[in-house]
């Protein structure tokens, strides 16, 4: 196998870069840059104004998030059932109790369900970390590459009418 040729990788496995565009359609997040972090066991999603509530007799969480880096003007409101609350230790050794939710992830042509913890990532470069548990055994990470699965399509602008009156 040629170490420089990604075409030799097992065809059923998806090659991703160290950062990728993905979407979380169930949360209303059309596009978000995620850092692919094999050093992190758990995936994390930026969240603020986190508020638990009850819906149909089940525990849910409502939160706000900024999906774009360095842009606090765009805010998306999200809701999801609470799966769990877990104590998570971050890379700096700090422990925090976090809500855990599950959502559909779309990355390139693949989609699957994964768990995320909710935490403020305002001071971090990426609003989302995709950890190794979410990647499972179906993905290879190329640490020298970015956005292998492509960038999301830009919103199309409405076409101007060319009809004359």
C-alpha positions as YAML, in Angstrom:
chain: A
units: angstrom
residues:
- id: 1
  name: UNK
  ca: [0.00, 0.00, 0.00]
- id: 2
  name: UNK
  ca: [1.33, 3.41, -0.96]
- id: 3
  name: UNK
  ca: [1.26, 5.60, 2.18]
- id: 4
  name: UNK
  ca: [0.66, 8.76, 0.17]
- id: 5
  name: UNK
  ca: [-2.33, 7.49, -1.80]
- id: 6
  name: UNK
  ca: [-5.69, 7.78, -0.05]
- id: 7
  name: UNK
  ca: [-7.29, 5.69, -2.82]
- id: 8
  name: UNK
  ca: [-5.77, 2.58, -1.21]
- id: 9
  name: UNK
  ca: [-7.91, 3.02, 1.92]
- id: 10
  name: UNK
  ca: [-10.67, 0.46, 2.45]
- id: 11
  name: UNK
  ca: [-13.60, 1.59, 0.25]
- id: 12
  name: UNK
  ca: [-16.24, 1.25, 2.99]
- id: 13
  name: UNK
  ca: [-14.37, 3.74, 5.16]
- id: 14
  name: UNK
  ca: [-14.77, 7.50, 4.83]
- id: 15
  name: UNK
  ca: [-11.68, 9.69, 4.77]
- id: 16
  name: UNK
  ca: [-12.04, 12.97, 6.68]
- id: 17
  name: UNK
  ca: [-9.66, 15.81, 7.36]
- id: 18
  name: UNK
  ca: [-8.79, 17.28, 10.75]
- id: 19
  name: UNK
  ca: [-11.61, 19.77, 10.20]
- id: 20
  name: UNK
  ca: [-14.79, 19.26, 8.20]
- id: 21
  name: UNK
  ca: [-18.07, 20.97, 7.37]
- id: 22
  name: UNK
  ca: [-21.11, 19.06, 8.55]
- id: 23
  name: UNK
  ca: [-24.74, 19.67, 9.37]
- id: 24
  name: UNK
  ca: [-27.07, 18.77, 12.22]
- id: 25
  name: UNK
  ca: [-30.45, 19.02, 10.47]
- id: 26
  name: UNK
  ca: [-32.55, 17.93, 13.47]
- id: 27
  name: UNK
  ca: [-31.17, 20.91, 15.39]
- id: 28
  name: UNK
  ca: [-31.65, 23.34, 12.50]
- id: 29
  name: UNK
  ca: [-27.89, 23.70, 11.94]
- id: 30
  name: UNK
  ca: [-27.35, 23.74, 8.18]
- id: 31
  name: UNK
  ca: [-23.58, 24.11, 8.30]
- id: 32
  name: UNK
  ca: [-20.99, 24.08, 11.07]
- id: 33
  name: UNK
  ca: [-17.22, 23.61, 11.04]
- id: 34
  name: UNK
  ca: [-16.20, 20.74, 13.27]
- id: 35
  name: UNK
  ca: [-12.76, 19.83, 14.51]
- id: 36
  name: UNK
  ca: [-12.26, 16.09, 14.11]
- id: 37
  name: UNK
  ca: [-10.61, 15.23, 17.42]
- id: 38
  name: UNK
  ca: [-9.54, 11.63, 17.90]
- id: 39
  name: UNK
  ca: [-8.06, 12.63, 21.27]
- id: 40
  name: UNK
  ca: [-11.52, 13.49, 22.57]
- id: 41
  name: UNK
  ca: [-13.74, 10.56, 23.47]
- id: 42
  name: UNK
  ca: [-16.94, 12.62, 23.50]
- id: 43
  name: UNK
  ca: [-18.24, 15.06, 20.89]
- id: 44
  name: UNK
  ca: [-19.07, 18.56, 22.10]
- id: 45
  name: UNK
  ca: [-21.40, 21.21, 20.71]
- id: 46
  name: UNK
  ca: [-21.28, 24.91, 21.56]
- id: 47
  name: UNK
  ca: [-24.29, 25.92, 23.66]
- id: 48
  name: UNK
  ca: [-25.35, 28.83, 25.84]
- id: 49
  name: UNK
  ca: [-28.57, 29.79, 27.61]
- id: 50
  name: UNK
  ca: [-28.99, 26.07, 28.33]
- id: 51
  name: UNK
  ca: [-32.36, 25.39, 29.95]
- id: 52
  name: UNK
  ca: [-33.91, 22.02, 30.79]
- id: 53
  name: UNK
  ca: [-37.69, 21.68, 30.41]
- id: 54
  name: UNK
  ca: [-40.37, 19.02, 30.23]
- id: 55
  name: UNK
  ca: [-42.11, 18.09, 26.98]
- id: 56
  name: UNK
  ca: [-44.68, 15.30, 26.69]
- id: 57
  name: UNK
  ca: [-43.58, 13.95, 30.07]
- id: 58
  name: UNK
  ca: [-39.90, 13.70, 29.04]
- id: 59
  name: UNK
  ca: [-36.86, 15.82, 29.91]
- id: 60
  name: UNK
  ca: [-35.63, 18.07, 27.12]
- id: 61
  name: UNK
  ca: [-33.06, 20.83, 26.86]
- id: 62
  name: UNK
  ca: [-33.37, 24.14, 25.04]
- id: 63
  name: UNK
  ca: [-30.20, 26.01, 24.12]
- id: 64
  name: UNK
  ca: [-28.85, 28.70, 21.87]
- id: 65
  name: UNK
  ca: [-25.73, 28.41, 19.76]
- id: 66
  name: UNK
  ca: [-23.56, 30.41, 17.38]
- id: 67
  name: UNK
  ca: [-22.84, 28.06, 14.44]
- id: 68
  name: UNK
  ca: [-20.16, 30.27, 12.85]
- id: 69
  name: UNK
  ca: [-16.73, 30.91, 14.26]
- id: 70
  name: UNK
  ca: [-16.05, 34.52, 15.29]
- id: 71
  name: UNK
  ca: [-19.70, 35.45, 14.65]
- id: 72
  name: UNK
  ca: [-21.88, 35.99, 17.68]
- id: 73
  name: UNK
  ca: [-24.59, 37.77, 15.67]
- id: 74
  name: UNK
  ca: [-26.04, 34.58, 14.18]
- id: 75
  name: UNK
  ca: [-27.93, 32.64, 16.85]
- id: 76
  name: UNK
  ca: [-29.81, 29.37, 16.38]
- id: 77
  name: UNK
  ca: [-32.30, 28.13, 18.99]
- id: 78
  name: UNK
  ca: [-32.24, 24.35, 19.44]
- id: 79
  name: UNK
  ca: [-34.23, 21.77, 21.40]
- id: 80
  name: UNK
  ca: [-33.48, 18.09, 21.99]
- id: 81
  name: UNK
  ca: [-34.39, 15.29, 24.40]
- id: 82
  name: UNK
  ca: [-31.88, 14.85, 27.22]
- id: 83
  name: UNK
  ca: [-30.15, 11.47, 27.07]
- id: 84
  name: UNK
  ca: [-28.00, 11.89, 30.13]
- id: 85
  name: UNK
  ca: [-25.92, 14.22, 32.27]
- id: 86
  name: UNK
  ca: [-22.22, 13.37, 32.49]
- id: 87
  name: UNK
  ca: [-19.14, 14.70, 34.17]
- id: 88
  name: UNK
  ca: [-16.70, 15.54, 31.38]
- id: 89
  name: UNK
  ca: [-13.02, 16.42, 31.80]
- id: 90
  name: UNK
  ca: [-11.77, 18.85, 29.15]
- id: 91
  name: UNK
  ca: [-8.26, 18.95, 27.68]
- id: 92
  name: UNK
  ca: [-7.20, 21.39, 30.41]
- id: 93
  name: UNK
  ca: [-8.22, 18.93, 33.14]
- id: 94
  name: UNK
  ca: [-11.31, 20.90, 34.21]
- id: 95
  name: UNK
  ca: [-14.42, 18.91, 35.05]
- id: 96
  name: UNK
  ca: [-17.91, 20.02, 34.11]
- id: 97
  name: UNK
  ca: [-21.36, 18.41, 34.37]
- id: 98
  name: UNK
  ca: [-22.90, 18.51, 30.88]
- id: 99
  name: UNK
  ca: [-26.19, 17.61, 29.25]
- id: 100
  name: UNK
  ca: [-25.92, 14.88, 26.62]
- id: 101
  name: UNK
  ca: [-28.14, 14.90, 23.53]
- id: 102
  name: UNK
  ca: [-28.27, 12.85, 20.34]
- id: 103
  name: UNK
  ca: [-28.64, 14.18, 16.82]
- id: 104
  name: UNK
  ca: [-28.32, 13.18, 13.20]
- id: 105
  name: UNK
  ca: [-24.99, 14.20, 11.63]
- id: 106
  name: UNK
  ca: [-24.59, 14.70, 7.89]
- id: 107
  name: UNK
  ca: [-20.99, 14.70, 6.65]
- id: 108
  name: UNK
  ca: [-20.42, 14.47, 2.93]
- id: 109
  name: UNK
  ca: [-22.74, 11.76, 1.61]
- id: 110
  name: UNK
  ca: [-23.00, 9.91, 4.94]
- id: 111
  name: UNK
  ca: [-25.34, 10.41, 7.84]
- id: 112
  name: UNK
  ca: [-25.54, 8.78, 11.25]
- id: 113
  name: UNK
  ca: [-26.65, 9.45, 14.82]
- id: 114
  name: UNK
  ca: [-24.23, 10.50, 17.55]
- id: 115
  name: UNK
  ca: [-24.16, 11.85, 21.08]
- id: 116
  name: UNK
  ca: [-22.98, 15.35, 21.96]
- id: 117
  name: UNK
  ca: [-22.34, 17.12, 25.22]
- id: 118
  name: UNK
  ca: [-23.42, 20.75, 25.46]
- id: 119
  name: UNK
  ca: [-20.88, 23.32, 26.65]
- id: 120
  name: UNK
  ca: [-19.80, 26.88, 26.00]
- id: 121
  name: UNK
  ca: [-17.11, 26.89, 23.32]
- id: 122
  name: UNK
  ca: [-17.03, 30.69, 22.95]
- id: 123
  name: UNK
  ca: [-13.30, 30.81, 23.59]
- id: 124
  name: UNK
  ca: [-12.54, 27.88, 21.26]
- id: 125
  name: UNK
  ca: [-11.76, 28.06, 17.54]
- id: 126
  name: UNK
  ca: [-14.40, 25.48, 16.64]
- id: 127
  name: UNK
  ca: [-18.04, 25.47, 17.72]
- id: 128
  name: UNK
  ca: [-18.06, 21.68, 17.57]
- id: 129
  name: UNK
  ca: [-15.71, 18.80, 18.30]
- id: 130
  name: UNK
  ca: [-16.39, 15.45, 16.69]
- id: 131
  name: UNK
  ca: [-14.83, 12.89, 19.03]
- id: 132
  name: UNK
  ca: [-13.69, 9.34, 18.39]
- id: 133
  name: UNK
  ca: [-16.86, 7.68, 19.72]
- id: 134
  name: UNK
  ca: [-18.93, 9.45, 17.04]
- id: 135
  name: UNK
  ca: [-16.42, 8.48, 14.35]
- id: 136
  name: UNK
  ca: [-16.63, 4.77, 15.21]
- id: 137
  name: UNK
  ca: [-14.67, 2.37, 13.03]
- id: 138
  name: UNK
  ca: [-15.92, 3.72, 9.70]
- id: 139
  name: UNK
  ca: [-13.66, 6.75, 9.38]
- id: 140
  name: UNK
  ca: [-10.03, 7.49, 8.73]
- id: 141
  name: UNK
  ca: [-8.66, 10.90, 9.66]
- id: 142
  name: UNK
  ca: [-6.00, 12.56, 7.52]
- id: 143
  name: UNK
  ca: [-4.43, 15.08, 9.93]
- id: 144
  name: UNK
  ca: [-2.77, 16.95, 7.06]
- id: 145
  name: UNK
  ca: [-6.03, 17.64, 5.19]
- id: 146
  name: UNK
  ca: [-9.05, 19.89, 5.68]
- id: 147
  name: UNK
  ca: [-12.58, 19.76, 4.30]
- id: 148
  name: UNK
  ca: [-12.06, 16.53, 2.32]
- id: 149
  name: UNK
  ca: [-15.83, 16.01, 2.28]
- id: 150
  name: UNK
  ca: [-16.40, 19.45, 0.77]
- id: 151
  name: UNK
  ca: [-17.90, 22.68, 1.91]
- id: 152
  name: UNK
  ca: [-21.66, 23.12, 2.18]
- id: 153
  name: UNK
  ca: [-23.39, 24.74, -0.79]
- id: 154
  name: UNK
  ca: [-23.74, 28.48, -0.54]
- id: 155
  name: UNK
  ca: [-27.22, 29.85, -0.19]
- id: 156
  name: UNK
  ca: [-28.46, 30.77, -3.61]
- id: 157
  name: UNK
  ca: [-29.56, 34.34, -4.09]
- id: 158
  name: UNK
  ca: [-32.99, 34.92, -5.58]
- id: 159
  name: UNK
  ca: [-32.71, 35.50, -9.30]
- id: 160
  name: UNK
  ca: [-33.78, 38.87, -10.58]
- id: 161
  name: UNK
  ca: [-36.76, 38.83, -12.86]
- id: 162
  name: UNK
  ca: [-35.86, 39.49, -16.48]
- id: 163
  name: UNK
  ca: [-39.47, 39.90, -17.54]
- id: 164
  name: UNK
  ca: [-40.19, 43.33, -19.02]
- id: 165
  name: UNK
  ca: [-43.51, 45.04, -18.40]
...
